[in-house]
Amino acid sequence: MKVLFFFLAFLGLVSCKNYPFAKNGHFIDGVDEYFNLTQQANVWLYMDYLAYNGNYGVRLDSLYPKDRDIFKRLGLKGRAVRVLFTAKPKNRLNYHLAVLQHRRGGFDYSHYEKFQGKQRFYFYKDFELDFLVVRHVVIPSAHHKLMSMVYYVDKDKHANDGFKMLNYLAEINAQELQLDEGFRNFWQITDCHEDKVNLTFKIRQELTKKKKIVYLQMYTLYENSRGISYAKILTRKDPDSLSLALCPNSYALEYRNERDQLLHTDTLYIAE
């Protein structure tokens, strides 16, 4: 019985120290947004974030080495929050960004500074830990829930720019949360405004029947290059057709699994 007691006590101690990740989180290379189907959450990022490759990128199920100590220093306790992701961007490896949802009320940010924009606001505080500069942003949503954005960087690599990289992301995510624009499981960018063509086309539903999750990625084809213009997370519940407003052009439609393996490619041409 004593052995069982100490084993359970050990498990309890470990669980208190763990930081659970939100399940069903998704990130698609080339898309400046994180999606979580379970939490119905979108988080805007920069274009140079990539899926985790062992050295840098967006981690969806494990922490970077310094994350835990920083979270503890900020008072973000393991089971009181869920981690959406923690990331190092490709072209700016000198900083980290982690985003967490608060699962419980009671986090005290009354001593934080307030940023007030035209349609958004958030609270922030700066810390130093060892040789790191840390900024913690707390964003209240329209439903009074809290989201934390934690930014940290080596002191000798910290530019005196007022945390410009983080502040922009904090503003656009605060605006989306506070205007309550709703969850999206798709992303789109266009390079035309007046010449869009409304189009409905069939999707490869046989792929979603085999896989729980399929990423549909649409690329605009240029003469010597291509650029992603649309992405959607497909599930078995999705209808067998998709309606979009697209610019006249040639497109490649790629279906990929969660490990970024190509499942199928189609082409699409829209005349002017």
Order of alpha helices (4+ residues) and beta strands (2+ residues): alpha-beta-beta-beta-beta-alpha-beta-beta-beta-beta-beta-beta-alpha-beta-beta-alpha-beta-beta-beta-beta-beta
